[in-house]
Amino acid sequence: MTQRKVLHKLIGYDPTTEFIAFEKDVPAHKLDMVKRVAHVASDDPEAIYSYKLTDYEARDVAGIVGFGLPSKDLKFFLEPFAQ
């Protein structure tokens, strides 16, 4: 049986429409640092749950990964996706 790999993304939802307005991949080699920022629980080592981020945490994640965030207000989450 083949094991699925989990990919992670920083997702920003528009608070008015609740549609995805921003999406960036989190590289696997940066995931441990991002998980600390997102306060991923120790009982979720693969970070398979969705983690709501404050604006400050989202900026920290963006800095770790190396991209900017849009200027509009979004609701940010660290989210897993099956590859």
C-alpha positions in Angstrom: 0.0 0.0 0.0 1.3 3.5 -0.9 1.4 6.1 1.8 0.1 9.5 0.9 2.3 12.5 1.4 0.9 15.5 3.1 1.7 19.0 1.7 1.1 22.2 3.6 0.0 25.6 2.5 -0.6 29.0 4.0 -4.1 29.8 3.0 -5.8 33.2 3.3 -9.6 33.4 3.1 -11.5 36.5 2.3 -13.6 37.1 5.4 -16.5 38.4 3.3 -16.8 35.7 0.8 -14.9 32.9 2.6 -13.2 32.0 -0.7 -9.5 31.4 -0.9 -7.8 34.7 -1.8 -4.2 33.7 -1.1 -2.4 30.4 -1.2 1.3 29.6 -0.9 3.1 26.3 -0.5 5.2 25.6 2.7 8.3 23.7 1.6 8.9 20.5 3.6 12.3 21.7 4.8 10.7 24.7 6.5 7.7 22.9 8.0 9.2 22.3 11.4 9.7 26.1 11.9 6.3 26.8 10.6 4.7 24.2 12.8 6.2 26.0 15.9 4.7 29.3 14.8 1.3 27.7 14.2 1.4 25.9 17.6 0.9 22.5 16.0 0.1 20.1 18.8 2.5 17.3 19.6 -0.2 14.7 19.0 -0.4 16.0 15.4 3.2 15.4 14.2 2.1 15.5 10.5 0.1 18.7 11.0 -3.0 17.1 9.4 -5.4 19.5 11.1 -6.1 23.1 10.0 -4.5 25.7 12.2 -5.9 29.3 12.4 -3.1 31.9 12.5 -3.1 35.4 13.8 -1.9 38.1 11.4 1.4 38.1 13.3 1.8 34.4 12.9 0.9 34.6 9.2 3.6 37.2 8.8 6.1 35.0 10.6 5.3 32.1 8.4 5.6 34.3 5.3 9.0 35.4 6.6 10.2 31.8 7.2 9.1 30.7 3.8 10.2 33.8 2.0 7.2 35.5 0.5 5.0 38.5 1.1 1.4 38.7 2.2 -1.3 40.6 0.4 -2.2 44.0 2.0 -5.9 43.2 2.4 -7.3 41.6 5.6 -7.6 37.8 5.3 -8.2 35.0 7.7 -5.0 32.8 7.6 -4.6 29.1 8.2 -1.9 26.5 7.9 -3.7 23.7 6.1 -2.7 20.2 4.9 -3.4 18.8 1.4 -2.9 15.2 0.2 -0.5 14.9 -2.6 
